[in-house]
Amino acid sequence: MAADSLRKPFLVAAVAVVLVALLACLGSSMVTGPPPFADRMAQTLSSPQVTQLLDTYGIDAGDARDSLQGTRPDNPPGLGIPALALIEGLLLLVLVITAAPLLVGDRVTGVLTGAVSIIGGLVVLLAAIATAIVSFTALLLMVSLLLAVPFGTLAYLALFGSFDTGGAGVFTSLVLGLTLACLVLLMLAQQRFLRGKGLMLLLATAALLTFVTALLHSIVPGFLVSITDALAALITAVVSAIWALLVLIGGIVAAVRVLNLARQGGGGALTRDASDPPARRQTRE
């Protein structure tokens, strides 16, 4: 076997590990999460710092408990890791577009490349915009509560002061490891994948965003992690929106090229050109 020949099992494995990373991001909220609200409230009111705060403002602990009873959240904190599904989803999309012609042939995938890029890019773009809005709103809410001494601070500590940093660390390590494993598997599949600037930049972005999320979970005291987690989700959403827009534009360009070739009657050229997405063309340069 030639050193530069395609090794399909490694390419399939690269797609599979990114899929697992995507599912891990989406399923993280089902595993990690804060304790029940009653436990969080009891832990908050029993904290020496909170007790001192109540004494300073002459607030009875029972009154504070009654006040917090009406602030039960519908959704627990934790936005950063699920937001990573945006960039992992884009990485999976680009990998599938790149790998499909190599695995099943140009005739099957040629005319679908542009449409898949447009649909996938648009879906991720809309999801990224929604995530950015939710993260920004949550960030403003938490900062406002934290600074609204004393009752706002108490409400913040009860609602958002507990964050499963251990569980989050496991998931960010898993996602980062899978993303780096994808890079190794692509290199083993065919070293020319490393010359694809778009694919390599997207891989590096996914790894960097995962690292930033893990870093923001670890550089502040535990009761502030919910705030930095929302900040991580906002950063991930904005960067993912930019990448999704690029993928969407690339899909539109590919679709226009296919339509132009169809009008010119270039059936064979149509299949070959449409099945040659930018990420794959770069691997041959």
ABEGO torsion letter per residue (X at the ends): XBAABBBAAAAAAAAAAAAAAAAAAAAAAAABEBBBAAAAAAAAAABAAAAAAAAAAGBBAAAAAAAAAAABBABBBGAAAAAAAAAAAAAAAAAAAAAAAAAAEAAAAAAAAAAAAAAAAAAAAAAAAAAAAAAAAAAAAAAAAAABOAAAAAAAAAAAABBBAAAAAAAAAAAAAAAAAAAAAAAAABAAAAABAAAAAAAAAAAAAAAAAAAAAAABBAAAAAAAAAAAAAAAAAAAAAAAAAAAAAAAAAAAAAAAAAAAGBAAAAAAAAABBAAAAAAAX
